[in-house]
Amino acid sequence: EGFWVNATAATTEVAEPPVIGGQVTYPATETSASKIALYKAGLLAEIPQVEMPPTPGATVAVYATTDTNFENPLATKTTDDNGNYSFTTDDYDKSGTQAVATPPQVPVMVRATFKSPINKTKKVAVAALVDPTDATKKGKVGVNPLAHAIAEKVKSFVKDTFDIDISQEIMTAAKSFIDLIATQMEADGLSFFEEDDVII
């Protein structure tokens, strides 16, 4: 990916890939919310296509899944002009927390907070549930209202089914169910979206 490359080096040098990286996106205007409201009211026959442009300047932090109040970030970054973020090993080293001297190898929450582009007087937070050991996804973690809804649904599923905290073992054992939840919610698009659910 582009942000993995050290473009200032005298020779072509590939920097360390992010332990977790991706992009923060969010519906940009009241029009988006209005389309969803019309669909919910039965005034639109099909799920509306809602654009979610990149969100620059968002604060993105990594949390343990057990940190349900998001009080103790393991590492924190800010999205660039294209809404991209990436956490490398150094970001965890700088956190000053002995417990995360190396990046976590267990499921974590990646949470972004920023001023709502729909209601500029409000601040919102959206999160994604991430498996840092999944090499196919850890560099492409989208943080947006859809990822947030999937994460909340998965957490509820694990809690209701197993009555335990999310762990690597649970993520592996329940992978087919988790994938099914994600597929079903992706098919529904943002038909579920209520900004009040993510205002902090």
Secondary structure, DSSP 8 states (H G I E B T S, - for coil): -GGGEETTSSS-EE----SEEEEEB---SHHHHHHHHHHHTT--SS-------B-TT-EEEEEETT-TT--S-SEEEE--TTSEEEE-HHHHHTT--GGGSS---S-EEEEEEEE-SSSTT-EEEEEEEE-TT-TTTTTSEEESHHHHHHHHHHHHHHHHHH-S---HHHHHHTHHHHHHHHHHHHHTTTTT--GGGTB-
